[in-house]
Amino acid sequence: MCKVVHLTSAHPRNDTRIFIKQCRTLVAHGYDVTLVVADGLGDDQRDGVAIADVGLPGGRVKRILRTTRRVGDKAIALDADIYQLHDPELFLVGLRLKRRGKKVIFDSHEDVARQLLGKPYLGPLSRRLLSSTYLAVERHACSRFDGIITATPFIRENFLKIHPLTVDVNNFPMEGELDSDGPWENKEAEVCYVGGIGSIRGIRELVQAGELLASAARVNLVGTFSEPSVEAEVKANPGWRRVNAHGYLDRQGVREVLKRSIAGIVTFHPLPNHLDSHPTKMFEYMSSGIPVIASNFPLWRDIIEGNRCGICVDPLDPEAIAAAIDYVVTHPQAARAMGENGRRAVLEKYNWTVEANRLTDFYGAISHDKQAVAAV
């Protein structure tokens, strides 16, 4: 049995991409899987996956300087056949493992270089310098690994310039995970946003849109704020009166919110890291059978309008966001048709079953014949 170890120093043990999708998929296909984490919750065994905890770091600096070393030491002690890294800060761990003759995969969840270009707290020169420095480090490490997995086709195209053995495994929904099984007629005059809440994810414009609504619509807000000052600002806005603030909810709680909502919102700002991303929530809204109100980026427009499953708007325009919310609330039959179209698209192509096959094909090629990965 091929022994696989997934390594993360930053993600939680129940991370959807790492644990729920990838680790459990590999176990189901006969791999011996261990997930190494750093959360201080102790070792565990869940759904056939062994979880090894190296302890909770005491802040970002200690995580980078100490926890990555502990993750690397645990990785070596586990003596696996294949290691999959989920954080760029583990590049040095991957190079240590390569020096020991191990097979190493890097999983690029995000386009980090472009993400750095969009950091609002950095000046233009600092953004460019950090981005170019990161690209150089990434190129050095990843060219020496055995394969690369990426979260989107766009990121895959960038990594193909570094490593020919690259495949995209997208964060598409698992079948049935967030299905809304209640009658459409039972939905409320509500839309929802689910995910991390921050300025670059459009929270200011969404709350401002609440003040401009002509209908009786309300916004279900699920998630936690990343910026306390922005949280205070939007809560003082008159549009906050239209918000149902749920805070963090588990997957069952999210399912209940989706069940009562008539549309889902993902109006991220047009930053470099957003323009070519595949936001997980977009496909989860589609999977649950509700239309999507999304930013009008070309890639997102191709998905939304191409599948006739929602409305694309200027994410910086509260009036456009409010008009889209009013439309789905006051045209329930049109909203229902868009929701059904989105659900159909997920069943046909945007689903984890398809991506799981790509993951296991990639692993099979890495395990037996690295050259075969080029055909994955």
N, C-alpha and C positions, 0 to 999 in steps of 0.2 A: 504494500500500500504506500502510495506517494505521500510524504509528510510535508504539509504546507503550513507556514507561519505568516500571519498577517500582522504587521507592526504599525502602531499609531501611538504618538506621544501627545496628541492634541484632541482626538475625537473620543466621544463616549463609547462605552462597550456596546450599547444598543443602537449605534449609528445605522441608519437605514441602508446606506450604500454598502458599508463594510460588513456589518454583521447580518442584518436581516436578509439582504440580497446575496452578496458574494459568498460570505462564509457558509451560510446554510445551503446555498446552491452547490458548493464544492463538496460539502458533506454528503448531500443527496446523490452525488455522482461518485462516491467511493473514496474521497480523499480524507486523510487524517488531518484535521484542521485545528490549529491553535491561534487564538487572537491575543496578542500582547497589547495591554493598555496601561495607562498611568492615571488612574482615577481614585485610588485609595479604598476601593470597595472590596478588595480581596479576590482571591482566585475563585473560579466557579466553573460549572459545566452546564451549558444551555443548548438545547436543540442539537446535541451531538458535537458542539464546538467547545473545546477547552479554552477557558479564559484565564490568562496569567497576568496578574497585576503587579507592576513594579513600584507602586506607591504614588500618592498625589504630589505633584510638584507645588512648590511654594511661590508661584508667580511665573511670568513669561521668561525672565532671565534664567531662573533656576531650571525651568523646563528645558530650555535650549542647552544650557551648560551641563546639567546633571542628569536630567531625566532621559535625554537621548542616549547618554552613556549607559544608563541602567537598561534601557530598551535594547541596546546593542549587546550588552552582556547576556541578557536573557535570551536573545535571539541565538547567540552562539551556543549557549548551554542547551538549547532545545535541539540543536543539530538536525535541522530539517533539510529536505531536498530543494524546496523552493521557498523564497521569501518575497512577500509583496509589501512594499512600503507605501504608506498613505499620506505622508507628510514630507514636504521638501526639507525640513530640518533633519530628516533621517538620511540624507544623501551620504554623509560620512559613514553611517552605519552600513548602508548598502555597499560602499567601497570596502569596508572592513570584511564584510561577508564574501565579496568577490575575491579578495586576497586569500580567502580560505577555500576557494574553489566552489562556492555555492552559486546557485542560480538565483538571480535577483530581478524582480519586476518592480517598476515604479508606476503607481496609479496616480495620474494627474487629475485631481478632482476639479481644478480650476486653472484658468490661464493666469498664473500668478504675475507674470511680467506685465500683462495688460491691466491686471487688478491694481498693481502699484502705480500705474499711470493715472488711475482714477482716485487716488487717496486725497481727499479734500484738505487734510491737515498738513500735507507736504507741499513745498513750493515746487514750481515747474522744473527747476534745475535738479532738485533733490529727487523728484519723481523719475526723471529720465536717468539719472545716475544709478539709483537703486534698481530700476528696471533692467538696465543694461548689465549691471553687475550680476543680478540674479540670473539673467539669461546665460551669462558666461559660466556660472557655477552649474546651472542646470545642464548645459551642453556637455561640460566636462564629465559630470557624473553619469548622466543618462546614456551617453554614448558607450559607456563601459558595462552597462547592465545587459541582461539577456532579452528584455522585452519591455514594452511600454503599453499600459492601458490608459485610455483617456475617457473623460466623461462626455465629450461631444465630438462630432466629426471635425469641427473647426480646430479644436486643440489637437486632434489626431494629425491633421494636415501639417501643423507646425512641427510636431514631433517626428514626422516622417523625414524631415530635413536633418534630424539628429540621429534617428535610429530606424532602420528599415522594417524592424519587427514591431510594428505599432498597430493597435486595434482600438476602436472606440467601443466602449460598453456603456450605454446611456442609462441614465437614472429614470427609466420609464416605470410606470406603476406595475405592481403585482396584481394579477387578475383577482377581482373581488375584494381587494384590500379596503377600498374607500367607496364601494358602491352605495348609492343612495336608494334604498329599497322602498321608500314611502311614496304614496301617490303624489304626482306633481301638484295636484289641487291643494295639498296640505302645506305647500311651501308658503313662507311668510314674504312680505314685501321687504326682503333683506338681501344684501349681497355680502360677500365675505372676503377678507384677506387673511391668509394663513402663512406664517413664516416669521423670520427675523424682521424687526421693525426699526427702520432708520431713515435718515434724510435721503440717502441715495436710492432707497427703495420706494420713495414717493409718498411717505406718510404725510408730509405737509400738504401736498396737493390733494391727497385723498380726503383729509379732514376739511380742507377748504372747500372741497366739492360738496361736503355735507351741508354747508350753509347755503349752497346754490340749488339744492334739489327742489324741483317743482312737485314731485310725488311725495308720498309718505315713507319713502324708503329709508332704511337704516343700514348701517355697516357693522357686520360682525368682525371684530378685530381679534385675531388669535395669534399670540406670540408675545415676546418680550422686547422691550426697547433696548437698543445698544448705546443710546446717547441720552443721558438723563436730562440735559438741557433741552433737547428736541422734544422729549416727552413732556416736560413742563410747558413748553411753548405750544404744542398742539392741544394740550388739555385746556389751555386758556383760550383757544380759538372757539368762536361761536359754533362752528361746525361739529365740535366734539359732542354736542347735544344729540347728534344723530348716530353716535357710536355706541355699540355694545362691546365693552372691553372685557374679553374673556381671560386674558393672560395666557400662560402656557397651558395647553391641553394635551393629553395623551392621544394616541391614535383613535381610540373609541370616541373621545371627546370631539376630535376633529371631524370624525364621521357624522356625529350628531349635528354639528354646525353646518356641514355641507348638505345634510339632509333637509334642513330648513331654509337654506339660502337658494336664491334664484339665479345667482351668477357668482363667479369668482374673479378676483381682481389681482393683476400682477403688472403694475405700472411703474417699473423700475426706470430710473433716469438713464439717458443715453450716454453712459460711460463706456470706455473701451472694453471693459470686461463683461459688460451686459449685452452689447450689440450682437454678438455671435454665440451667446450662451443658450442653453436649453434649460430654462428654469423648471425645476421639478414640479413646483406647484401648478404650473400651466397644465401639465399632463395629468396631474392628480385631479384638478377641476374637471378636465375632460373625462377622466375615468369615472368620476362620480355622476356624470350625466348632466352637468350644468354648463352654460356658456361661459366663455372667458372674455373679460375686458382687459386688454393687454396693450402694452406700449407698441407704437407703430414702427418698430424696427423692421427693416426688410425681411430678415429671417423669420421673425415672429409673425409678420403679416402673411408670409407664404404659408405658414402652418395654420394660422387661424382662418384666414380668408380662403386658403386652398381647401380646407376641410369644412368651410362654412359653419364654424363652431363658435363664433364670437364676434366681438367688435374691437377694432384697433383704434387707439386714440393717441394724441400727443400727451405724453406723461407729465409734461410741464404745464399743462393747461387744465386747471380745475373745472372750467366751464365744460370742456369736452368730456371730462370724466363724469361730471354730474349728468350731462345729457345721455351718456351711454347707460348709466345706472337707471335714469328715468325710463329709458326706452325698454330695457329688459323687464322692469317692474310693471310698466303699463301695457306691454305687449307679451303676455305670458305664453301665448301659443307660439309666437316666433322664438321666444327664449327656449321653450321646450324643444322645438325643432333643432335649434343650434346645439342644445345639450345632447340630443340624440345623435347628431352628426359627430360630435366630439367623442362620445362613448363608442360609436362605431369605429372611428379612426384608431382609438386605443386598442380595441379588440383586434383590429386587422394589422396594425404595424407598430404602434407606440406602446409596447408592453414588455414586461420583464422576461416573459418566456422566450421571446426572440433574443433579447440581450443575454439571457442565461446561456443560451446555446453558443453565442459568440464567446462568452467567458470560458466555457468548458472546452470548446474547440481550441482556443488559444492556449489553455493550460495543457491540453493533450499534446499540442505541438511542442510547447516548451519542454514537457516531460520527456518526450520521445525523440523528437527531431526538430531542433530549433529552426532549421532551414524551411520547414513546412509552414512556419507561422506566416510567412510572406503571403500564403494563399488564404489566410483567415480573413 
